[in-house]
Amino acid sequence: MENNIELIENHYKLLENYKDAFQEEEIEKIITDYFKDYDYILGDWSYGKLRLKGFCKPKNYLFNKINDFKKVHTYIKDSCAYGCKYFILEKVKK
């Protein structure tokens, strides 16, 4: 696993990589500044396409009940294709 991943001027560590979903080249193609302030980025693969969603810790100004990181696995279960490949990145301080 990658120890230090740099995307959109932030550094991340790979927390989960279910079914080897993490592909940095594919993330770089679709990620935008929109995700810059999120504490976590979930990437899931559905029908051969990568989807990204941001999640937060409670102290983040973007935090709300929809993007609460404590609910990330519920989101995967309810909103992602059954058994899909996914990964979770956590923003880390440099």
A tleap script that builds the chain and sets N, CA, C and O, in Angstrom:
source leaprc.protein.ff14SB
mol = sequence {
  NMET GLU ASN ASN ILE GLU LEU ILE GLU ASN
  HIE TYR LYS LEU LEU GLU ASN TYR LYS ASP
  ALA PHE GLN GLU GLU GLU ILE GLU LYS ILE
  ILE THR ASP TYR PHE LYS ASP TYR ASP TYR
  ILE LEU GLY ASP TRP SER TYR GLY LYS LEU
  ARG LEU LYS GLY PHE CYS LYS PRO LYS ASN
  TYR LEU PHE ASN LYS ILE ASN ASP PHE LYS
  LYS VAL HIE THR TYR ILE LYS ASP SER CYS
  ALA TYR GLY CYS LYS TYR PHE ILE LEU GLU
  LYS VAL LYS CLYS
}
set mol.1.N position { 0.829 -1.192 0.000 }
set mol.1.CA position { 0.000 0.000 0.000 }
set mol.1.C position { 0.867 1.247 0.000 }
set mol.1.O position { 1.986 1.269 0.512 }
set mol.2.N position { 0.309 2.260 -0.586 }
set mol.2.CA position { 0.989 3.552 -0.611 }
set mol.2.C position { 0.963 4.154 0.792 }
set mol.2.O position { -0.055 4.097 1.482 }
set mol.3.N position { 2.078 4.725 1.201 }
set mol.3.CA position { 2.123 5.387 2.498 }
set mol.3.C position { 1.737 6.849 2.400 }
set mol.3.O position { 1.140 7.405 3.322 }
set mol.4.N position { 2.077 7.470 1.284 }
set mol.4.CA position { 1.831 8.890 1.129 }
set mol.4.C position { 1.324 9.150 -0.282 }
set mol.4.O position { 2.073 9.045 -1.253 }
set mol.5.N position { 0.054 9.486 -0.384 }
set mol.5.CA position { -0.576 9.756 -1.664 }
set mol.5.C position { -0.887 11.246 -1.708 }
set mol.5.O position { -1.513 11.781 -0.793 }
set mol.6.N position { -0.455 11.907 -2.758 }
set mol.6.CA position { -0.719 13.340 -2.877 }
set mol.6.C position { -1.752 13.561 -3.975 }
set mol.6.O position { -1.556 13.173 -5.126 }
set mol.7.N position { -2.859 14.196 -3.589 }
set mol.7.CA position { -3.941 14.545 -4.502 }
set mol.7.C position { -4.447 15.928 -4.126 }
set mol.7.O position { -4.528 16.261 -2.944 }
set mol.8.N position { -4.780 16.714 -5.100 }
set mol.8.CA position { -5.343 18.059 -4.884 }
set mol.8.C position { -4.665 18.817 -3.740 }
set mol.8.O position { -5.327 19.394 -2.877 }
set mol.9.N position { -3.354 18.799 -3.755 }
set mol.9.CA position { -2.521 19.524 -2.781 }
set mol.9.C position { -2.675 19.033 -1.336 }
set mol.9.O position { -2.300 19.745 -0.403 }
set mol.10.N position { -3.210 17.849 -1.143 }
set mol.10.CA position { -3.326 17.236 0.180 }
set mol.10.C position { -2.579 15.909 0.169 }
set mol.10.O position { -2.298 15.340 -0.886 }
set mol.11.N position { -2.267 15.435 1.361 }
set mol.11.CA position { -1.632 14.126 1.523 }
set mol.11.C position { -2.645 13.182 2.164 }
set mol.11.O position { -3.396 13.562 3.062 }
set mol.12.N position { -2.644 11.957 1.683 }
set mol.12.CA position { -3.596 10.948 2.150 }
set mol.12.C position { -2.874 9.649 2.446 }
set mol.12.O position { -1.798 9.371 1.916 }
set mol.13.N position { -3.497 8.862 3.310 }
set mol.13.CA position { -3.054 7.480 3.490 }
set mol.13.C position { -4.245 6.582 3.161 }
set mol.13.O position { -5.402 6.949 3.365 }
set mol.14.N position { -3.933 5.421 2.657 }
set mol.14.CA position { -4.942 4.458 2.251 }
set mol.14.C position { -5.382 3.653 3.473 }
set mol.14.O position { -4.604 2.873 4.022 }
set mol.15.N position { -6.629 3.846 3.895 }
set mol.15.CA position { -7.158 3.125 5.062 }
set mol.15.C position { -7.678 1.741 4.680 }
set mol.15.O position { -7.404 0.755 5.364 }
set mol.16.N position { -8.422 1.679 3.594 }
set mol.16.CA position { -8.983 0.413 3.122 }
set mol.16.C position { -8.803 0.338 1.614 }
set mol.16.O position { -8.847 1.349 0.914 }
set mol.17.N position { -8.601 -0.871 1.133 }
set mol.17.CA position { -8.429 -1.103 -0.296 }
set mol.17.C position { -9.104 -2.428 -0.636 }
set mol.17.O position { -8.437 -3.406 -0.974 }
set mol.18.N position { -10.419 -2.449 -0.545 }
set mol.18.CA position { -11.204 -3.659 -0.728 }
set mol.18.C position { -11.159 -4.101 -2.195 }
set mol.18.O position { -11.503 -3.334 -3.095 }
set mol.19.N position { -10.737 -5.324 -2.417 }
set mol.19.CA position { -10.610 -5.924 -3.747 }
set mol.19.C position { -9.654 -5.136 -4.649 }
set mol.19.O position { -9.867 -5.052 -5.858 }
set mol.20.N position { -8.607 -4.562 -4.063 }
set mol.20.CA position { -7.604 -3.799 -4.822 }
set mol.20.C position { -8.221 -2.701 -5.679 }
set mol.20.O position { -7.877 -2.556 -6.852 }
set mol.21.N position { -9.122 -1.938 -5.100 }
set mol.21.CA position { -9.842 -0.888 -5.827 }
set mol.21.C position { -8.995 0.345 -6.110 }
set mol.21.O position { -9.257 1.069 -7.071 }
set mol.22.N position { -7.986 0.589 -5.285 }
set mol.22.CA position { -7.212 1.826 -5.405 }
set mol.22.C position { -6.370 1.835 -6.668 }
set mol.22.O position { -5.524 0.964 -6.874 }
set mol.23.N position { -6.614 2.841 -7.521 }
set mol.23.CA position { -5.837 3.055 -8.734 }
set mol.23.C position { -5.582 4.560 -8.850 }
set mol.23.O position { -6.435 5.308 -9.327 }
set mol.24.N position { -4.415 4.986 -8.412 }
set mol.24.CA position { -4.110 6.420 -8.331 }
set mol.24.C position { -4.304 7.141 -9.659 }
set mol.24.O position { -4.790 8.272 -9.677 }
set mol.25.N position { -3.937 6.514 -10.763 }
set mol.25.CA position { -4.066 7.164 -12.074 }
set mol.25.C position { -5.525 7.482 -12.385 }
set mol.25.O position { -5.826 8.535 -12.946 }
set mol.26.N position { -6.428 6.577 -12.025 }
set mol.26.CA position { -7.856 6.791 -12.293 }
set mol.26.C position { -8.419 7.898 -11.401 }
set mol.26.O position { -9.244 8.695 -11.848 }
set mol.27.N position { -7.982 7.949 -10.159 }
set mol.27.CA position { -8.437 8.996 -9.243 }
set mol.27.C position { -7.993 10.361 -9.762 }
set mol.27.O position { -8.775 11.312 -9.770 }
set mol.28.N position { -6.753 10.454 -10.190 }
set mol.28.CA position { -6.222 11.726 -10.680 }
set mol.28.C position { -6.997 12.242 -11.889 }
set mol.28.O position { -7.043 13.450 -12.123 }
set mol.29.N position { -7.599 11.349 -12.649 }
set mol.29.CA position { -8.376 11.756 -13.825 }
set mol.29.C position { -9.683 12.454 -13.456 }
set mol.29.O position { -10.160 13.310 -14.201 }
set mol.30.N position { -10.268 12.091 -12.304 }
set mol.30.CA position { -11.607 12.612 -12.000 }
set mol.30.C position { -11.696 13.491 -10.756 }
set mol.30.O position { -12.692 14.194 -10.584 }
set mol.31.N position { -10.699 13.475 -9.892 }
set mol.31.CA position { -10.796 14.240 -8.646 }
set mol.31.C position { -10.696 15.741 -8.942 }
set mol.31.O position { -9.968 16.164 -9.841 }
set mol.32.N position { -11.438 16.529 -8.169 }
set mol.32.CA position { -11.426 17.982 -8.332 }
set mol.32.C position { -11.204 18.637 -6.970 }
set mol.32.O position { -11.167 17.960 -5.942 }
set mol.33.N position { -11.057 19.951 -6.976 }
set mol.33.CA position { -10.894 20.710 -5.736 }
set mol.33.C position { -12.086 20.555 -4.791 }
set mol.33.O position { -11.963 20.830 -3.597 }
set mol.34.N position { -13.209 20.129 -5.296 }
set mol.34.CA position { -14.396 19.906 -4.471 }
set mol.34.C position { -14.068 19.037 -3.256 }
set mol.34.O position { -14.635 19.239 -2.183 }
set mol.35.N position { -13.170 18.082 -3.413 }
set mol.35.CA position { -12.839 17.136 -2.341 }
set mol.35.C position { -11.745 17.623 -1.404 }
set mol.35.O position { -11.423 16.943 -0.430 }
set mol.36.N position { -11.178 18.765 -1.673 }
set mol.36.CA position { -10.012 19.262 -0.939 }
set mol.36.C position { -10.239 19.390 0.579 }
set mol.36.O position { -9.322 19.128 1.357 }
set mol.37.N position { -11.424 19.780 0.998 }
set mol.37.CA position { -11.682 20.023 2.416 }
set mol.37.C position { -12.273 18.833 3.168 }
set mol.37.O position { -12.496 18.920 4.375 }
set mol.38.N position { -12.526 17.740 2.483 }
set mol.38.CA position { -13.047 16.547 3.157 }
set mol.38.C position { -11.917 15.800 3.860 }
set mol.38.O position { -10.780 15.793 3.388 }
set mol.39.N position { -12.234 15.180 4.981 }
set mol.39.CA position { -11.245 14.425 5.754 }
set mol.39.C position { -10.987 13.034 5.165 }
set mol.39.O position { -9.915 12.461 5.354 }
set mol.40.N position { -11.967 12.508 4.460 }
set mol.40.CA position { -11.875 11.170 3.882 }
set mol.40.C position { -12.472 11.202 2.477 }
set mol.40.O position { -13.389 11.972 2.192 }
set mol.41.N position { -11.940 10.361 1.618 }
set mol.41.CA position { -12.501 10.189 0.285 }
set mol.41.C position { -12.753 8.701 0.083 }
set mol.41.O position { -11.855 7.872 0.227 }
set mol.42.N position { -13.991 8.390 -0.251 }
set mol.42.CA position { -14.372 7.025 -0.587 }
set mol.42.C position { -14.437 6.938 -2.106 }
set mol.42.O position { -15.052 7.781 -2.759 }
set mol.43.N position { -13.807 5.924 -2.657 }
set mol.43.CA position { -13.921 5.656 -4.085 }
set mol.43.C position { -14.506 4.276 -4.266 }
set mol.43.O position { -14.019 3.307 -3.683 }
set mol.44.N position { -15.559 4.180 -5.080 }
set mol.44.CA position { -16.136 2.865 -5.355 }
set mol.44.C position { -16.294 2.699 -6.861 }
set mol.44.O position { -16.504 3.666 -7.593 }
set mol.45.N position { -16.191 1.466 -7.297 }
set mol.45.CA position { -16.278 1.138 -8.712 }
set mol.45.C position { -17.646 0.519 -8.995 }
set mol.45.O position { -18.058 -0.439 -8.341 }
set mol.46.N position { -18.339 1.086 -9.983 }
set mol.46.CA position { -19.638 0.569 -10.392 }
set mol.46.C position { -19.693 0.573 -11.920 }
set mol.46.O position { -19.496 1.613 -12.549 }
set mol.47.N position { -19.954 -0.565 -12.500 }
set mol.47.CA position { -20.029 -0.698 -13.963 }
set mol.47.C position { -18.782 -0.139 -14.643 }
set mol.47.O position { -18.870 0.513 -15.684 }
set mol.48.N position { -17.617 -0.403 -14.042 }
set mol.48.CA position { -16.351 0.017 -14.621 }
set mol.48.C position { -15.999 1.486 -14.455 }
set mol.48.O position { -15.002 1.955 -15.003 }
set mol.49.N position { -16.815 2.214 -13.699 }
set mol.49.CA position { -16.556 3.640 -13.488 }
set mol.49.C position { -16.289 3.909 -12.014 }
set mol.49.O position { -16.927 3.332 -11.132 }
set mol.50.N position { -15.338 4.790 -11.769 }
set mol.50.CA position { -14.986 5.181 -10.407 }
set mol.50.C position { -15.859 6.343 -9.969 }
set mol.50.O position { -16.006 7.333 -10.685 }
set mol.51.N position { -16.439 6.205 -8.774 }
set mol.51.CA position { -17.219 7.289 -8.163 }
set mol.51.C position { -16.510 7.691 -6.881 }
set mol.51.O position { -15.936 6.847 -6.192 }
set mol.52.N position { -16.550 8.984 -6.558 }
set mol.52.CA position { -15.921 9.492 -5.336 }
set mol.52.C position { -16.964 10.171 -4.461 }
set mol.52.O position { -17.911 10.780 -4.958 }
set mol.53.N position { -16.773 10.054 -3.144 }
set mol.53.CA position { -17.640 10.740 -2.175 }
set mol.53.C position { -16.778 11.173 -1.005 }
set mol.53.O position { -15.915 10.425 -0.545 }
set mol.54.N position { -17.018 12.387 -0.524 }
set mol.54.CA position { -16.283 12.916 0.612 }
set mol.54.C position { -17.004 12.661 1.930 }
set mol.54.O position { -18.233 12.697 2.000 }
set mol.55.N position { -16.220 12.405 2.970 }
set mol.55.CA position { -16.745 12.213 4.325 }
set mol.55.C position { -15.934 13.070 5.281 }
set mol.55.O position { -14.804 13.457 4.982 }
set mol.56.N position { -16.533 13.367 6.456 }
set mol.56.CA position { -15.905 14.302 7.391 }
set mol.56.C position { -15.882 13.780 8.819 }
set mol.56.O position { -16.646 12.899 9.214 }
set mol.57.N position { -14.959 14.374 9.570 }
set mol.57.CA position { -14.950 14.241 11.027 }
set mol.57.C position { -15.876 15.315 11.582 }
set mol.57.O position { -16.134 16.307 10.899 }
set mol.58.N position { -16.387 15.146 12.807 }
set mol.58.CA position { -17.331 16.120 13.366 }
set mol.58.C position { -16.825 17.567 13.441 }
set mol.58.O position { -17.634 18.493 13.385 }
set mol.59.N position { -15.530 17.782 13.565 }
set mol.59.CA position { -15.020 19.150 13.690 }
set mol.59.C position { -14.888 19.876 12.346 }
set mol.59.O position { -14.626 21.079 12.324 }
set mol.60.N position { -15.063 19.178 11.248 }
set mol.60.CA position { -14.949 19.775 9.917 }
set mol.60.C position { -16.173 20.655 9.645 }
set mol.60.O position { -17.296 20.264 9.963 }
set mol.61.N position { -15.965 21.834 9.063 }
set mol.61.CA position { -17.068 22.752 8.799 }
set mol.61.C position { -18.058 22.186 7.772 }
set mol.61.O position { -19.190 22.661 7.686 }
set mol.62.N position { -17.652 21.191 7.004 }
set mol.62.CA position { -18.545 20.560 6.032 }
set mol.62.C position { -19.382 19.431 6.642 }
set mol.62.O position { -20.256 18.873 5.979 }
set mol.63.N position { -19.114 19.103 7.895 }
set mol.63.CA position { -19.751 17.960 8.543 }
set mol.63.C position { -21.266 18.102 8.597 }
set mol.63.O position { -21.799 19.153 8.952 }
set mol.64.N position { -21.944 17.020 8.236 }
set mol.64.CA position { -23.385 16.884 8.468 }
set mol.64.C position { -23.697 15.394 8.544 }
set mol.64.O position { -22.810 14.564 8.346 }
set mol.65.N position { -24.939 15.052 8.827 }
set mol.65.CA position { -25.251 13.637 9.041 }
set mol.65.C position { -25.096 12.792 7.778 }
set mol.65.O position { -24.949 11.573 7.874 }
set mol.66.N position { -25.126 13.402 6.616 }
set mol.66.CA position { -24.979 12.650 5.372 }
set mol.66.C position { -23.527 12.254 5.118 }
set mol.66.O position { -23.270 11.190 4.555 }
set mol.67.N position { -22.575 13.093 5.523 }
set mol.67.CA position { -21.168 12.789 5.239 }
set mol.67.C position { -20.348 12.478 6.496 }
set mol.67.O position { -19.129 12.651 6.506 }
set mol.68.N position { -21.016 12.026 7.539 }
set mol.68.CA position { -20.357 11.617 8.776 }
set mol.68.C position { -19.560 10.333 8.513 }
set mol.68.O position { -20.124 9.318 8.105 }
set mol.69.N position { -18.252 10.389 8.750 }
set mol.69.CA position { -17.408 9.234 8.461 }
set mol.69.C position { -17.832 7.989 9.237 }
set mol.69.O position { -17.588 6.871 8.784 }
set mol.70.N position { -18.453 8.161 10.382 }
set mol.70.CA position { -18.904 6.998 11.156 }
set mol.70.C position { -19.923 6.170 10.377 }
set mol.70.O position { -20.164 5.009 10.708 }
set mol.71.N position { -20.524 6.764 9.340 }
set mol.71.CA position { -21.551 6.071 8.553 }
set mol.71.C position { -21.041 5.606 7.192 }
set mol.71.O position { -21.837 5.245 6.325 }
set mol.72.N position { -19.725 5.612 6.998 }
set mol.72.CA position { -19.181 5.267 5.682 }
set mol.72.C position { -19.536 3.847 5.257 }
set mol.72.O position { -19.844 3.621 4.087 }
set mol.73.N position { -19.500 2.896 6.166 }
set mol.73.CA position { -19.815 1.513 5.786 }
set mol.73.C position { -21.307 1.319 5.537 }
set mol.73.O position { -21.695 0.462 4.743 }
set mol.74.N position { -22.141 2.100 6.202 }
set mol.74.CA position { -23.576 2.088 5.892 }
set mol.74.C position { -23.798 2.636 4.491 }
set mol.74.O position { -24.608 2.102 3.733 }
set mol.75.N position { -23.082 3.699 4.146 }
set mol.75.CA position { -23.175 4.263 2.800 }
set mol.75.C position { -22.755 3.218 1.758 }
set mol.75.O position { -23.425 3.050 0.740 }
set mol.76.N position { -21.661 2.527 2.014 }
set mol.76.CA position { -21.191 1.501 1.072 }
set mol.76.C position { -22.263 0.430 0.894 }
set mol.76.O position { -22.549 0.013 -0.229 }
set mol.77.N position { -22.849 -0.007 1.988 }
set mol.77.CA position { -23.874 -1.056 1.944 }
set mol.77.C position { -25.132 -0.588 1.217 }
set mol.77.O position { -25.709 -1.336 0.428 }
set mol.78.N position { -25.559 0.650 1.481 }
set mol.78.CA position { -26.836 1.148 0.958 }
set mol.78.C position { -26.749 1.837 -0.404 }
set mol.78.O position { -27.727 1.843 -1.151 }
set mol.79.N position { -25.596 2.417 -0.736 }
set mol.79.CA position { -25.529 3.264 -1.931 }
set mol.79.C position { -24.543 2.800 -2.995 }
set mol.79.O position { -24.465 3.402 -4.066 }
set mol.80.N position { -23.803 1.755 -2.723 }
set mol.80.CA position { -22.837 1.245 -3.697 }
set mol.80.C position { -23.327 -0.104 -4.215 }
set mol.80.O position { -24.138 -0.770 -3.572 }
set mol.81.N position { -22.832 -0.495 -5.370 }
set mol.81.CA position { -23.193 -1.791 -5.938 }
set mol.81.C position { -22.762 -2.906 -4.979 }
set mol.81.O position { -21.702 -2.816 -4.360 }
set mol.82.N position { -23.566 -3.938 -4.860 }
set mol.82.CA position { -23.281 -5.035 -3.945 }
set mol.82.C position { -21.931 -5.668 -4.274 }
set mol.82.O position { -21.677 -6.054 -5.415 }
set mol.83.N position { -21.073 -5.767 -3.263 }
set mol.83.CA position { -19.776 -6.407 -3.419 }
set mol.83.C position { -18.777 -5.630 -4.263 }
set mol.83.O position { -17.773 -6.183 -4.711 }
set mol.84.N position { -19.053 -4.351 -4.480 }
set mol.84.CA position { -18.170 -3.561 -5.344 }
set mol.84.C position { -16.786 -3.371 -4.730 }
set mol.84.O position { -16.591 -3.510 -3.522 }
set mol.85.N position { -15.842 -3.052 -5.596 }
set mol.85.CA position { -14.499 -2.696 -5.140 }
set mol.85.C position { -14.579 -1.273 -4.597 }
set mol.85.O position { -15.268 -0.425 -5.164 }
set mol.86.N position { -13.865 -1.012 -3.487 }
set mol.86.CA position { -13.826 0.350 -2.964 }
set mol.86.C position { -12.540 0.583 -2.195 }
set mol.86.O position { -11.839 -0.353 -1.809 }
set mol.87.N position { -12.251 1.858 -1.986 }
set mol.87.CA position { -11.107 2.254 -1.164 }
set mol.87.C position { -11.497 3.480 -0.345 }
set mol.87.O position { -12.418 4.216 -0.698 }
set mol.88.N position { -10.780 3.680 0.749 }
set mol.88.CA position { -10.987 4.851 1.595 }
set mol.88.C position { -9.633 5.505 1.833 }
set mol.88.O position { -8.683 4.855 2.270 }
set mol.89.N position { -9.559 6.799 1.540 }
set mol.89.CA position { -8.364 7.598 1.799 }
set mol.89.C position { -8.632 8.529 2.974 }
set mol.89.O position { -9.718 9.100 3.087 }
set mol.90.N position { -7.649 8.680 3.840 }
set mol.90.CA position { -7.751 9.620 4.959 }
set mol.90.C position { -6.728 10.728 4.757 }
set mol.90.O position { -5.551 10.465 4.512 }
set mol.91.N position { -7.192 11.978 4.861 }
set mol.91.CA position { -6.291 13.117 4.748 }
set mol.91.C position { -5.394 13.155 5.973 }
set mol.91.O position { -5.866 13.004 7.100 }
set mol.92.N position { -4.100 13.356 5.752 }
set mol.92.CA position { -3.146 13.435 6.847 }
set mol.92.C position { -2.386 14.743 6.744 }
set mol.92.O position { -2.234 15.310 5.662 }
set mol.93.N position { -1.914 15.209 7.883 }
set mol.93.CA position { -1.095 16.418 7.878 }
set mol.93.C position { 0.291 16.064 7.414 }
set mol.93.O position { 0.817 15.005 7.755 }
set mol.94.N position { 0.878 16.933 6.647 }
set mol.94.CA position { 2.190 16.709 6.068 }
set mol.94.C position { 3.254 16.615 7.134 }
set mol.94.O position { 4.429 16.427 6.818 }
savepdb mol mol.pdb
quit
